[in-house]
Structures are given as C-alpha cells and as structure tokens.
C-alpha cells in the first residue's frame, strides 16, 4: 500500500524568517536602485521596516527627513537633530529617552538606533529605527540593513554614472560628425539653389530631418528602422554631392526593423564608408548595407569597395585613439559593448586596396534595452 506524500509544513521557522527577509529586501530594492530621493524612500520604507520589525522607521538625507513609516509621527521633528548627531561621529549610534522627549501617553518610541548610509565613501543619509527599548541585536540589524541599502544606492549611482557616460559619448560623437557633414551638406544644397530650386528645397528638408534626429535628447536607444531612416537621409545628401559616383545597395530583412540599437550606431559606419571608401578613391564607389535575422541576433553589415584601411590603424581607432580620422569607430564599439556585453563589439575586415566591411551584431532582445 502506497501512502500519498503530503507536505505538512514550509520548512522551519528559521527558513520562513529567511524567506520573509529576502522577500522584503526584493520589494525594497527597485525603488532604492533609483537613488536616494523622497519618492524612493517613500516606496521602500515600509519593506525596510518589515525587515527590522520596529514600531517606526525613518529614512533621511543629510539634511532631514525623507520618509517615515509606523507609529509616533510626532517624533518626526526630532529626526534632523538625530541626523546631525550621527553625522558628527558616523557609523551606527544609539539614542535614549533624553534624546527623544515625548509627552504622548503610551508612545512606544523611547529609543532610536541610527546608521549612516554611505555611497562611495560619502555619507548621503541615515536609517533610523525607533523602539521602546534598546537591544544589541537591533543595533546590529539596523547596521546590516543600512549597509544593504547603501549597496543598492551605490548600484543606483553606478547606473547613473553609466548613463552620464553614454550621454557624453553620444555628445562626443555628434561633435565629431557634425562639422564635416554639415559643411559639405550645406555646400551641396547651395549649389542647387539657382540651378534646381525644388531639389535644393527637398535637400534642405532632408538635412533638417537628419539634424533633428541626430541632435535629439531622449533615449540611448532607437529602433533599427529609425536609424536606417536617418542613414537614408544622410546618403541622399551625400549623393547630392557625389552624383553618380556614389552607388548604394540595400538588403534589409523587414523582421529586424523593430530591433533596438544604440542611438547613432550605424550612421557613423556609413559616413566612414563614404569618407574612406569614396572620397579617397577615383571613379564610382559602391556601398552595401544589409541587416539580417540570425536567430537570437540581428547582424548588420556596412561594406564599401574603396581604398581600404591599415588594420593597425583600425585597431587604434577601436581602442579610442583620438588621433584617428575614422569617425566614431571607437565610440560606437564602446557603446555596443556597454549595452550588450563584450561579445558584441564591432568586427572590421579591411586591408589597403581591399575595401572595408564593418559587422555589427546586436541581440534582438536584451534586458533593460528598449527604444
């Protein structure tokens, strides 16, 4: 006779306590990853109080209260003094009834444990736990939770620093592309003002749309469709300058058009193909742009049949050599690696007299990446 198995409990009390603690931490984490603000403190404090199990909890910056949760809100006015006293010494500090005078009958808040919140060796605020009486266990627990909160805030600062770096890289790329292209485009448009006013007007509208896209200020990512639309405008302006010398072949799989790519990651490669594949060559120059669906990845290729490059020079450009005249190669390579990982940098195939092919691989789906 087989007796059916029946689960009688969900582990020991210690197991359940561990689960509750981890669950509370996971609920507090998303808000804290936004940095220390009144909004993030308000959204996380309830979960942090559940971690500590105290009657009341306060989160502050270095000036004063950001959020309070629990009973005894009449003690909020005493919070700035606790902040100042803790910042004088740092670390974790206890306060007794003399520091928390109270006229409310039955108020359970008679002592406080205050721990500093530290980001990159800089105190940014405090975590204040209020209780009826002091215990060594609460002091240790508050200190541990404050260290965990500090870790989440450091991750938020890292994310913000990374975002600022990417924005700086895009600004640098715009500065690198703009002068060369703007002067040539305006010169080409000016050449048609008298001979073909309608074409000059159309080119001016294309130029306006191109610059509007290139200098937009929202989002680190865009769709491949938007990026290729900008490339199309760029090439229309360059064809006005080169005429029949610039020949273009496109092969774009429709299913990859919605794929998210770093903003301004294709146009610099096409500009390099024009500058080094056509300007330096005699006769007709061909540029081929393809985008293919390769399972979990989208593979984009920009190829020209121009004069080619010294591979060592390309390696220096990818390493960020400021003396290189290759437009944005190192910038694009760095942003691809930052966004998708080290396996997704540029691959450049070139040699003197053999043309150049640049291959871009991007995952079709990546966590946290959206246009």
C-alpha angles and dihedrals in degrees: 000000000000116000112213115243115247126188108229101182144005097243130285125321088257090055091050092047090051091050092049091050093049091046092052091048092050090052093050096045102075093057094045090051086067091064133253108312136134089258096051091044092052092050096046105036097081091056092045091052088052088055092054099034094218128149091240140009134190131195118200142174119222092280104047150297122350100169141357128197128184136019131331100050089166085078091065091094089062094055098087091055090052089050093052094046092049094047090056091064105018127209119060123334135182127221127196137200092288089063094044107047111186135181096185112112113232095011107156095205108098103134137030137202114206124191127183123242110223128193118184092343091308122114108232102170147320141265111220122195118192122202142161093250137006124259132179089228093059091049090054093043094049091048091050093048090047090053090050091049089049089054091053090049090050089054088051090052090048091052090049092048091049091050091049090049092051091048090050090050091052091048089050090050092050090051090050096049102037107069097048095044099039094053093048094045094049090048091052092048091048090054090062099044094095103023099044113008094174092056091045089054093049091048091049090054090049089049091051092050092047095051092044090056095042094051099040115131106210126089135006091230137050136176121274087240091059092045092050091047088057090047089053091054090048092052093047088057092046092049088055086060101040101031114190092354089082114069121181134198121189128192111173123167107222093219093066097052093095093051113122115240132173112275112264096008100127104036094064090054091052091047089053089051090053096044098044100024101045113014092055095044133074123235127005120352125203126209121189122195120186135171119191137183110240105176107269092005141061114220118203122188129191112189134174133182095220133121095298128219140265104261091221090055090051090050090054091049091052089049089058100258104177092205092064117107092208104117111243100325094136091042094052092044092052094048092049091051092046092050101042108013138267093296092066104064125125120284113208123192113190146130134174109287094005103089125236135270122190119194122202120190120190129172113248089224125028129169113257093005117117134141 
